[in-house]
Amino acid sequence: DRRGGVAHGRSLAAAMAKKPDLSLHIEALEHELRRTRPWFVHNVSRQSCEQLLYKRGDVGSFVVRPSSKANALALSHRADDDLVGHALIHVRLRDDGAAAADAGAALAFQLEDKPELYDTIDALLRALEPDVCFESSAFNDE
């Protein structure tokens, strides 16, 4: 129901504007990623991601999915023929007061154990090239 989606989107944006709750921002981000990024998969376990990458992925292929850890996304990538690597992408609220109505604008992204913060998840992933390859990472049709 399109009206339900619009109402949900408006209520989520209104809630984010009233209270900068990171979980609401992550919920909105995941919804947007499901719609717009072929490398984002939802409701998939770490083991299923490994199987998917071994079965359909070339070296450099990757998926991003919700993490079981709070305030994070999980990155799985085909490191070589015999290895799928995993890393956490920490999602943080920006300190500069970015507009809360835009889920992405209020967030910053950080790969686990790395000091760099990125304004978008795409920028973080692009910084990992050539270890990750966007062209071979279209999996959200599963």
Stockholm file with secondary structure:
# STOCKHOLM 1.0

chainA/1-142         DRRGGVAHGRSLAAAMAKKPDLSLHIEALEHELRRTRPWFVHNVSRQSCEQLLYKRGDVGSFVVRPSSKANALALSHRADDDLVGHALIHVRLRDDGAAAADAGAALAFQLEDKPELYDTIDALLRALEPDVCFESSAFNDE
#=GR chainA/1-142 SS CHHHHHHHHHHHHHHHHHSCCHHHHHHHHHHHHHHHCTTBCSSCCHHHHHHHHHHHCCTTCEEEEECSSTTEEEEEEEEETTEEEEEEEEEEECSSCCCTTSTTTTEEEEETTCCCCBSSHHHHHHHTTTTSCGGGCCCTTC
#=GC SS_cons         CHHHHHHHHHHHHHHHHHSCCHHHHHHHHHHHHHHHCTTBCSSCCHHHHHHHHHHHCCTTCEEEEECSSTTEEEEEEEEETTEEEEEEEEEEECSSCCCTTSTTTTEEEEETTCCCCBSSHHHHHHHTTTTSCGGGCCCTTC
//
